[in-house]
Amino acid sequence: MTARHYLSKSMARAAVLLGVLLTITAPAHAETVVALPGAECKEVRATLELYVPIAPGFRQLEMPFPENDEKIQGSLCRLVAVGTGVHVENERIRTLQDMQGYVKGALVEAGWTSTAQTERFKGKSKHGRHVFALTRNNAICVTTIQVGMVPGVETPRGAMEDGTIYLGSLKPHQREWWIAVDCFHF
C-alpha cells in the first residue's frame, strides 16, 4: 500500500468519523409550525359548534405551541370548551367516548382525515383523557378531551377504588370537561 493510498484511506475514515460525531453532537433541529389563520380556524370552530352538541361552545385563541418531545415550535389556533357535566353532558353525550365520537365525526365530516403523520400526536391512553389528530390541506388539528373531577369536590365513597376515581360514579356537577382542538400548518 502506498503512502498516498494510506493517506487517502485515513482521510476518508476521518471524514466519516467527523460526520458521525457531528450527527451525534449536533442539536436536533426544531420544526416550526404556524397557527391556522383566523378564517380557517373560525371554519373549524363553526364545524365543531354545528356538530358537537354541547352548551358552552368553543372559544378561539392563538397561542404558542406547548413544549413537547417532538421539538415542535411556533404557534397554534386553539379552540377550547370548558364546563362541568351540568353544561356539557346531555342525552347524546354521557361519556368520554361519546364526546370523542362527536368531535372526530365533526372534523371528518369537514374533510379532515387520519394519516401516519397524525398518529405521532396520538396520546397514550389515560383514565379520563383522549388525544387524537386529523389532517387536511397541509394542516393538523390535535384534539385533547379530558374529563376529571372538579377541583375542591369531596370524592364520594363509591367513586374511588385503589386510588382511581371512577368518573361515572360522580354527579354531573362534580365532573369537569376540557375539550381543546389545536390547529396549525406545517
Backbone as CSV, one residue per row, in Angstrom:
resi,resn,N_x,N_y,N_z,CA_x,CA_y,CA_z,C_x,C_y,C_z
1,MET,0.862,-1.167,0.000,0.000,0.000,0.000,0.910,1.232,0.000
2,THR,0.651,2.142,-0.900,1.480,3.343,-0.996,1.085,4.323,0.097
3,ALA,2.017,5.244,0.349,1.767,6.264,1.377,0.574,7.128,0.971
4,ARG,0.463,7.402,-0.324,-0.625,8.230,-0.826,-1.969,7.517,-0.618
5,HIS,-2.044,6.228,-0.932,-3.271,5.445,-0.769,-3.656,5.367,0.718
6,TYR,-2.627,5.130,1.568,-2.848,5.061,3.013,-3.406,6.393,3.537
7,LEU,-2.839,7.513,3.061,-3.284,8.847,3.476,-4.726,9.097,3.030
8,SER,-5.058,8.719,1.807,-6.433,8.891,1.302,-7.425,8.081,2.130
9,LYS,-7.032,6.853,2.431,-7.908,5.981,3.212,-8.089,6.545,4.619
10,SER,-7.047,7.065,5.230,-7.119,7.643,6.574,-7.992,8.895,6.574
11,MET,-7.859,9.719,5.530,-8.670,10.932,5.433,-10.147,10.574,5.254
12,ALA,-10.428,9.544,4.488,-11.805,9.108,4.286,-12.400,8.638,5.611
13,ARG,-11.626,7.861,6.387,-12.092,7.406,7.696,-12.338,8.591,8.625
14,ALA,-11.443,9.566,8.605,-11.583,10.761,9.455,-12.835,11.539,9.068
15,ALA,-13.098,11.652,7.773,-14.292,12.368,7.313,-15.558,11.658,7.774
16,VAL,-15.576,10.339,7.667,-16.741,9.568,8.119,-16.917,9.734,9.631
17,LEU,-15.814,9.645,10.380,-15.870,9.799,11.833,-16.361,11.198,12.207
18,LEU,-15.867,12.220,11.504,-16.307,13.586,11.764,-17.805,13.721,11.493
19,GLY,-18.277,13.132,10.412,-19.712,13.168,10.095,-20.543,12.512,11.174
20,VAL,-20.077,11.366,11.673,-20.797,10.667,12.746,-20.806,11.505,14.008
21,LEU,-19.665,12.091,14.363,-19.597,12.925,15.561,-20.504,14.147,15.447
22,LEU,-20.501,14.778,14.282,-21.387,15.939,14.096,-22.851,15.539,14.211
23,THR,-23.196,14.391,13.686,-24.575,13.916,13.769,-24.966,13.640,15.213
24,ILE,-24.052,13.035,15.973,-24.353,12.688,17.361,-24.430,13.925,18.237
25,THR,-23.506,14.877,18.050,-23.443,16.020,18.948,-24.273,17.213,18.501
26,ALA,-24.710,17.249,17.240,-25.497,18.391,16.762,-26.869,18.390,17.420
27,PRO,-27.345,19.569,17.837,-28.677,19.618,18.441,-29.748,19.302,17.391
28,ALA,-30.829,18.702,17.846,-31.925,18.373,16.935,-32.552,19.669,16.433
29,HIS,-32.846,19.711,15.148,-33.471,20.893,14.573,-34.947,20.912,14.937
30,ALA,-35.382,22.047,15.415,-36.784,22.191,15.794,-37.622,22.409,14.548
31,GLU,-38.787,21.834,14.539,-39.737,22.022,13.459,-40.622,23.204,13.863
32,THR,-40.848,24.134,12.935,-41.658,25.309,13.239,-42.992,25.213,12.532
33,VAL,-44.063,25.482,13.271,-45.414,25.453,12.722,-46.050,26.830,12.890
34,VAL,-47.112,27.066,12.130,-47.817,28.343,12.172,-49.288,28.070,12.453
35,ALA,-49.875,28.879,13.309,-51.294,28.723,13.636,-52.152,28.812,12.386
36,LEU,-53.232,28.063,12.372,-54.208,28.184,11.297,-54.652,29.646,11.255
37,PRO,-54.704,30.268,10.079,-55.172,31.662,10.018,-56.577,31.781,10.609
38,GLY,-56.906,32.969,11.088,-58.177,33.212,11.768,-59.396,32.695,11.035
39,ALA,-59.470,32.916,9.716,-60.646,32.485,8.949,-60.757,30.960,8.901
40,GLU,-59.616,30.272,8.729,-59.629,28.804,8.699,-59.992,28.249,10.067
41,CYS,-59.452,28.862,11.120,-59.753,28.406,12.470,-61.234,28.633,12.776
42,LYS,-61.757,29.753,12.313,-63.177,30.060,12.512,-64.058,29.018,11.813
43,GLU,-63.597,28.528,10.665,-64.331,27.482,9.935,-64.371,26.184,10.748
44,VAL,-63.232,25.823,11.353,-63.193,24.618,12.193,-64.110,24.817,13.396
45,ARG,-64.072,25.997,13.989,-64.934,26.308,15.139,-66.416,26.173,14.769
46,ALA,-66.792,26.719,13.624,-68.194,26.629,13.178,-68.614,25.172,12.982
47,THR,-67.704,24.352,12.438,-67.991,22.924,12.245,-68.223,22.244,13.586
48,LEU,-67.340,22.510,14.547,-67.484,21.892,15.874,-68.788,22.333,16.536
49,GLU,-69.095,23.611,16.456,-70.308,24.105,17.109,-71.570,23.601,16.432
50,LEU,-71.480,23.266,15.142,-72.631,22.717,14.428,-72.879,21.254,14.800
51,TYR,-71.797,20.460,14.911,-71.949,19.017,15.085,-71.733,18.475,16.497
52,VAL,-71.100,19.240,17.384,-70.839,18.748,18.736,-71.891,19.351,19.674
53,PRO,-72.793,18.513,20.197,-73.935,19.029,20.974,-73.605,19.388,22.425
54,ILE,-72.837,20.475,22.606,-72.536,20.934,23.963,-72.958,22.391,24.101
55,ALA,-73.257,22.783,25.317,-73.788,24.121,25.583,-72.740,25.234,25.590
56,PRO,-71.553,25.062,26.186,-70.699,26.244,26.291,-70.142,26.758,24.975
57,GLY,-70.046,25.962,23.918,-69.427,26.402,22.677,-67.916,26.464,22.822
58,PHE,-67.238,26.919,21.776,-65.776,26.942,21.746,-65.263,28.370,21.657
59,ARG,-64.254,28.686,22.469,-63.545,29.960,22.377,-62.387,29.765,21.413
60,GLN,-62.009,30.803,20.696,-60.925,30.735,19.731,-59.763,31.595,20.216
61,LEU,-58.578,30.974,20.370,-57.392,31.667,20.859,-56.201,31.359,19.950
62,GLU,-55.237,32.267,19.874,-53.968,31.956,19.225,-52.912,31.981,20.320
63,MET,-52.062,30.965,20.340,-51.091,30.843,21.423,-49.830,30.130,20.953
64,PRO,-48.738,30.213,21.747,-47.512,29.484,21.385,-47.736,27.976,21.484
65,PHE,-47.035,27.228,20.639,-47.109,25.773,20.680,-46.544,25.314,22.019
66,PRO,-47.256,24.441,22.761,-46.757,23.977,24.071,-45.443,23.208,23.925
67,GLU,-44.644,23.213,24.974,-43.396,22.449,24.989,-43.730,20.980,24.761
68,ASN,-42.906,20.289,23.942,-43.226,18.908,23.580,-41.974,18.122,23.251
69,ASP,-42.085,16.793,23.256,-40.971,15.899,22.970,-40.601,15.880,21.488
70,GLU,-41.529,16.293,20.617,-41.287,16.269,19.172,-40.445,17.456,18.707
71,LYS,-40.104,18.384,19.612,-39.313,19.586,19.312,-40.021,20.491,18.295
72,ILE,-41.335,20.582,18.395,-42.113,21.455,17.510,-42.271,22.798,18.206
73,GLN,-42.026,23.871,17.454,-42.164,25.223,17.970,-43.097,26.007,17.060
74,GLY,-43.502,27.179,17.502,-44.338,28.038,16.673,-45.598,28.441,17.401
75,SER,-46.682,28.542,16.646,-47.953,28.960,17.242,-49.073,28.062,16.749
76,LEU,-50.196,28.119,17.452,-51.354,27.320,17.067,-52.632,28.093,17.359
77,CYS,-53.680,27.677,16.703,-55.018,28.193,16.962,-55.691,27.178,17.874
78,ARG,-56.115,27.603,19.054,-56.767,26.689,19.996,-58.253,27.025,20.077
79,LEU,-59.055,25.989,19.869,-60.496,26.068,20.082,-60.755,25.292,21.361
80,VAL,-61.309,25.942,22.356,-61.432,25.299,23.660,-62.840,25.487,24.231
81,ALA,-63.333,24.421,24.837,-64.611,24.453,25.561,-64.373,23.821,26.925
82,VAL,-64.831,24.497,27.965,-64.648,24.023,29.327,-65.981,24.151,30.049
83,GLY,-66.320,23.154,30.843,-67.545,23.237,31.630,-67.721,22.000,32.489
84,THR,-68.639,22.088,33.423,-68.947,20.918,34.251,-69.871,20.003,33.460
85,GLY,-70.096,18.833,34.003,-71.025,17.906,33.372,-72.415,18.491,33.227
86,VAL,-72.786,19.410,34.101,-74.093,20.065,34.014,-74.210,20.794,32.681
87,HIS,-73.113,21.405,32.206,-73.119,22.183,30.981,-72.825,21.355,29.734
88,VAL,-71.990,20.332,29.871,-71.502,19.587,28.714,-72.305,18.315,28.442
89,GLU,-72.678,17.609,29.485,-73.356,16.326,29.302,-74.833,16.547,28.983
90,ASN,-75.356,15.644,28.169,-76.771,15.704,27.795,-77.194,14.313,27.343
91,GLU,-78.346,14.220,26.715,-78.822,12.888,26.310,-77.936,12.255,25.241
92,ARG,-77.121,13.046,24.524,-76.242,12.495,23.487,-74.795,12.348,23.950
93,ILE,-74.378,13.099,24.940,-73.008,12.984,25.458,-73.075,12.597,26.927
94,ARG,-72.714,11.352,27.177,-72.693,10.819,28.548,-71.288,10.390,28.957
95,THR,-70.440,10.066,27.945,-69.119,9.507,28.246,-68.033,10.206,27.423
96,LEU,-66.792,9.934,27.792,-65.641,10.428,27.046,-65.687,9.913,25.603
97,GLN,-66.080,8.664,25.424,-66.166,8.087,24.082,-67.241,8.790,23.250
98,ASP,-68.358,9.166,23.874,-69.390,9.918,23.160,-68.821,11.234,22.648
99,MET,-68.119,11.959,23.523,-67.550,13.249,23.143,-66.537,13.082,22.022
100,GLN,-65.671,12.082,22.146,-64.677,11.826,21.104,-65.364,11.531,19.775
101,GLY,-66.426,10.759,19.800,-67.156,10.432,18.579,-67.731,11.670,17.903
102,TYR,-68.291,12.578,18.682,-68.862,13.798,18.103,-67.784,14.733,17.555
103,VAL,-66.697,14.936,18.301,-65.642,15.845,17.842,-64.968,15.279,16.593
104,LYS,-64.593,13.998,16.647,-63.938,13.371,15.495,-64.891,13.327,14.303
105,GLY,-66.134,12.980,14.560,-67.134,12.933,13.487,-67.326,14.287,12.823
106,ALA,-67.318,15.370,13.606,-67.472,16.720,13.056,-66.310,17.050,12.126
107,LEU,-65.094,16.747,12.569,-63.924,17.060,11.746,-63.877,16.191,10.487
108,VAL,-64.194,14.915,10.617,-64.219,14.022,9.456,-65.273,14.511,8.452
109,GLU,-66.419,14.938,8.948,-67.479,15.480,8.081,-66.977,16.678,7.275
110,ALA,-66.041,17.438,7.850,-65.489,18.621,7.179,-64.260,18.287,6.322
111,GLY,-63.942,17.001,6.182,-62.854,16.598,5.295,-61.517,16.327,5.954
112,TRP,-61.457,16.318,7.275,-60.219,16.011,7.987,-60.057,14.499,8.048
113,THR,-58.816,14.004,7.908,-58.554,12.561,7.892,-57.379,12.196,8.790
114,SER,-57.278,10.925,9.090,-56.177,10.386,9.880,-55.113,9.858,8.928
115,THR,-53.836,10.117,9.240,-52.714,9.627,8.434,-51.613,9.145,9.368
116,ALA,-50.555,8.611,8.771,-49.404,8.187,9.577,-48.801,9.394,10.307
117,GLN,-48.816,10.561,9.682,-48.269,11.764,10.305,-49.080,12.168,11.539
118,THR,-50.394,12.031,11.475,-51.224,12.427,12.612,-51.093,11.448,13.774
119,GLU,-50.680,10.234,13.497,-50.519,9.229,14.555,-49.460,9.633,15.572
120,ARG,-48.482,10.443,15.162,-47.428,10.834,16.106,-47.952,11.755,17.208
121,PHE,-49.122,12.336,16.999,-49.716,13.207,18.007,-50.697,12.468,18.918
122,LYS,-50.999,11.227,18.583,-51.957,10.445,19.355,-51.447,10.256,20.778
123,GLY,-52.311,10.546,21.749,-51.911,10.437,23.150,-52.008,9.025,23.668
124,LYS,-51.198,8.758,24.652,-51.289,7.468,25.319,-52.552,7.464,26.157
125,SER,-53.196,6.339,26.204,-54.453,6.227,26.928,-54.245,6.494,28.414
126,LYS,-55.052,7.322,28.951,-55.003,7.662,30.366,-56.449,7.802,30.822
127,HIS,-56.737,7.346,32.019,-58.096,7.423,32.534,-58.602,8.860,32.461
128,GLY,-59.703,9.068,31.758,-60.306,10.393,31.683,-59.718,11.306,30.625
129,ARG,-58.866,10.772,29.733,-58.225,11.620,28.721,-58.112,10.888,27.395
130,HIS,-58.379,11.615,26.306,-58.256,11.034,24.971,-57.647,12.083,24.042
131,VAL,-56.633,11.697,23.252,-55.968,12.605,22.318,-55.914,11.948,20.940
132,PHE,-56.296,12.702,19.900,-56.177,12.224,18.526,-55.926,13.421,17.622
133,ALA,-55.449,13.159,16.400,-55.172,14.232,15.450,-55.686,13.848,14.069
134,LEU,-56.065,14.865,13.306,-56.524,14.693,11.925,-55.872,15.772,11.073
135,THR,-55.787,15.538,9.763,-55.134,16.480,8.865,-56.015,16.806,7.665
136,ARG,-55.778,18.011,7.110,-56.454,18.451,5.887,-55.674,19.646,5.339
137,ASN,-55.419,19.652,4.034,-54.774,20.796,3.365,-53.507,21.278,4.078
138,ASN,-52.581,20.371,4.344,-51.299,20.702,4.981,-51.461,21.327,6.369
139,ALA,-52.545,20.993,7.044,-52.776,21.462,8.413,-53.110,20.256,9.278
140,ILE,-52.873,20.394,10.563,-53.199,19.332,11.528,-53.992,19.954,12.658
141,CYS,-55.006,19.238,13.117,-55.736,19.607,14.331,-55.561,18.470,15.329
142,VAL,-54.998,18.791,16.487,-54.804,17.816,17.563,-55.890,18.080,18.603
143,THR,-56.686,17.066,18.883,-57.790,17.204,19.835,-57.448,16.502,21.138
144,THR,-57.633,17.220,22.235,-57.464,16.644,23.567,-58.784,16.803,24.300
145,ILE,-59.340,15.690,24.745,-60.583,15.711,25.517,-60.252,15.121,26.878
146,GLN,-60.556,15.868,27.897,-60.243,15.406,29.248,-61.443,15.643,30.150
147,VAL,-61.755,14.642,30.930,-62.808,14.779,31.932,-62.219,14.334,33.264
148,GLY,-62.469,15.123,34.271,-61.928,14.822,35.588,-62.854,15.347,36.666
149,MET,-62.383,15.303,37.875,-63.182,15.765,38.998,-62.986,17.269,39.184
150,VAL,-64.056,17.983,39.450,-63.982,19.420,39.706,-63.096,19.639,40.931
151,PRO,-62.107,20.554,40.824,-61.231,20.814,41.971,-62.034,21.231,43.200
152,GLY,-61.644,20.690,44.341,-62.293,21.035,45.605,-63.481,20.178,45.981
153,VAL,-63.930,19.327,45.090,-65.071,18.451,45.383,-64.590,17.264,46.206
154,GLU,-65.326,16.944,47.248,-65.016,15.761,48.055,-65.348,14.508,47.240
155,THR,-64.436,13.558,47.234,-64.668,12.324,46.487,-65.695,11.465,47.207
156,PRO,-66.816,11.167,46.536,-67.804,10.275,47.160,-67.198,8.887,47.398
157,ARG,-67.688,8.181,48.404,-67.131,6.866,48.768,-67.104,5.886,47.615
158,GLY,-68.167,5.746,46.883,-68.233,4.752,45.809,-67.490,5.158,44.552
159,ALA,-66.939,6.372,44.503,-66.289,6.857,43.283,-64.797,6.559,43.234
160,MET,-64.224,6.075,44.338,-62.789,5.813,44.342,-62.503,4.388,44.788
161,GLU,-61.577,3.752,44.037,-61.151,2.401,44.383,-59.698,2.254,43.979
162,ASP,-58.853,1.813,44.877,-57.420,1.626,44.624,-56.766,2.892,44.066
163,GLY,-57.166,4.064,44.545,-56.574,5.325,44.106,-57.098,5.858,42.789
164,THR,-58.015,5.127,42.149,-58.593,5.568,40.878,-59.978,6.132,41.121
165,ILE,-60.233,7.316,40.562,-61.558,7.919,40.665,-62.377,7.449,39.472
166,TYR,-63.514,6.842,39.733,-64.413,6.390,38.683,-65.387,7.518,38.376
167,LEU,-65.111,8.206,37.244,-65.850,9.412,36.898,-67.338,9.155,36.727
168,GLY,-67.699,7.963,36.299,-69.112,7.622,36.125,-69.868,7.591,37.444
169,SER,-69.152,7.480,38.548,-69.791,7.458,39.864,-70.007,8.867,40.425
170,LEU,-69.513,9.873,39.718,-69.691,11.253,40.163,-70.983,11.835,39.587
171,LYS,-71.513,12.823,40.252,-72.673,13.547,39.732,-72.169,14.553,38.693
172,PRO,-73.012,14.954,37.733,-72.556,15.876,36.680,-71.867,17.141,37.199
173,HIS,-72.347,17.725,38.283,-71.710,18.944,38.789,-70.348,18.678,39.423
174,GLN,-69.998,17.380,39.607,-68.697,17.016,40.179,-67.664,16.699,39.096
175,ARG,-68.107,16.619,37.827,-67.200,16.321,36.713,-66.885,17.611,35.955
176,GLU,-65.622,17.734,35.525,-65.182,18.892,34.758,-64.664,18.411,33.393
177,TRP,-65.146,19.040,32.326,-64.749,18.696,30.968,-63.836,19.779,30.413
178,TRP,-62.831,19.347,29.645,-61.933,20.259,28.936,-61.736,19.683,27.548
179,ILE,-62.161,20.410,26.514,-62.019,19.977,25.126,-61.209,21.045,24.408
180,ALA,-60.045,20.667,23.874,-59.202,21.601,23.132,-58.868,21.010,21.764
181,VAL,-59.033,21.821,20.732,-58.666,21.433,19.369,-57.605,22.440,18.933
182,ASP,-56.356,21.958,18.811,-55.213,22.807,18.467,-54.858,22.595,17.005
183,CYS,-54.977,23.657,16.192,-54.782,23.551,14.751,-53.614,24.410,14.278
184,PHE,-52.833,23.862,13.341,-51.654,24.569,12.834,-51.265,24.028,11.465
185,HIS,-50.522,24.846,10.714,-49.948,24.450,9.414,-48.485,24.101,9.617
186,PHE,-48.010,23.083,8.879,-46.587,22.735,8.885,-45.864,23.584,7.878
